[in-house]
Amino acid sequence: MRDEQAALDVVQDSMLKLSEKYGAKPPAELPMLFQRILQNTVRDYYRRYKVRATWTTQLSSMLTGKDGGENADPLETLAPAEGSNQALEPSEHLEKSQLIVLIEDELKKLPPRQREAFLLRYWEELDVAETAQAMGCSEGSVKTHCSRAAHTLASALKRKGITL
């Protein structure tokens, strides 16, 4: 191995494997076992290195650095998943989390049946029939409770200057 640090890591990993798996073996068998474990660990290292090199080469061939140089991070070219928090700036993430706290506070102020209907319909994403069955009431009652809860929440958030 050309990299001294990698070689030391491989030896250390091999010694750990030897002590964990074969600590109870007679001392006379340990050198042969260590030799085999070391060979396998070196092979594993080179396999991992080959896979990393392949992916790094493939990804880096698709881009150049922002400055046109070689200092590009291939992972920066991948777009975050839609709807993930990764796409948000820190300030947007903070605003979103504060809005959720405000909504949760307003939800606590709703009458229990309205809160239950609202949470089942919009948080748990149950349909009207499933919500009615879970609440033990008619579908019309679910619609009424949800409508009242939504209007109450909307007006409470509007009073605080929040429009969705």
N, C-alpha and C positions, 0 to 999 in steps of 0.2 A: 504494500500500500504506500502511496506517495504522500498522503496526508497523515502527519504524525498524530494529530488529535483524533482523527477517525480511527487510526490503528489502536490508540489507547482505549477508545470507546468500545471497539470490537473485543479487545482483550478483557475489559471490565465486564461487558455483557456476558462473555463466555464464562468468566469466573463465577458470576452470579448464577448463571444457569447450572453450572456444575454443582455449586453449593446448595441450590434450591432442590434440584432433582436427584442428586447422587451423594448427598452428604452422609448418608448411612452406609455407603459402600466401603469396603476395606481400602485402606490407604494405598495398597499396591495397585489397585485398579484405576485410581484417579488419573495418573498421567495419560494413559491411553484414552480414557473418556474425555479428558480435557482436550486432547489433540483433535478428536473427532468433533467435539462441540465447537472448537475454534475454527476448524475448516468449514463447518456448516454456517457459522456466524459470518465468516468472511464471504462466503457465497451469497448469503442473504443480503449483506451490505452491498455487494456489487449488483445484485438483482434490483434492489431499491434504487441504487444510483442510476442504473440503466433506464429504469422507468421514469425517474425524475428528469433525466437528461432528455429523454424522448419528448416528454410533455413540454418541457421548457423550450426545446428547439421548435416544436410545432407551434406553440403559442407565440414565441418571440418572432417567428417568421411572419406572423400576421400583422405586426405592428412595428413602429419605431417609436422612440421616445417623444415626449411632448416637445422637446427642443430639437427633434430630428436625429438625436443620437441613439446610442445603444442603452441608455439608462432607463428603459421602459419597464414598467411592471405589468406583466401580461394580465394579471387579475384586475387591473384598473380598466381594462377594455370590456369586461363583462358587465352588462347592465344589471342593476339589482332587480330582484323579482318585483312584479307589480304589486303594490299594496304593502310592500315591506317597509319597515321603519328605516332601513338603510338609505332609502332615497330622500329622506327628510333631512333638512339642515337641523342643527342643534336647536335653533330658536323655534323652528316649526315643531320639532319633537316636544319641546317644553310646552308650547301652546296647546298641542294636542293632549298631552297628559293633564294639563290644568283644566282643559275643557271636560275631560272625562271625570275628573274629580268634582267639577261643578254639577255635571249631569247626575252623578251618583248621589251628591248631597240633595239635589232636587227630587230624585227618586225616593229618597228616604222620607220626604215630606208628603208623598202621595198617600191616599187611603190604601189600605192593604190589598183590596181586590183590584184596584186600578194598577198598582205596582206589580202585582202578580201577573195580571193579563199582559201588561206592557213587556215585562221581562221574558215571559214565555214566548210572546209573539216576535219580539224584535231582538232580544239577546240570545234566546235559545233557538230562534228561527223555526218555531212550530207554526203550522197553519192554523186557521181559525177552528177547524174541527178538532184537531189534536189539543189545542189550548182549552177548548170547551170541555173536552173529556177530562183533561188533567185538573181543571178547576171545578168540575162537577156542575156546570151551568150550561145554558143554551149558547149557541153561536152568536145570537143577537146580543146577549149580555157581554160576550167577549168583545164584540165590535164596539159596543157602547163604552166599556171600560177602557179599551185601547184608545178610542177617540178622545175621551175626556183626559186620559193621562197625557196623550200627545199634545193636546191643546194647553194643558196646565204647564207641562215642561217647556213648550215653546214660548208661552207668555212669561214664564219665570226667567228663561234665558234671555228673552228680548229685553226685559227690565234691566238685566245686567249688561246690556249692550252687545249681546252675542246673537248673530244670525247665522243659521246653517244653510 
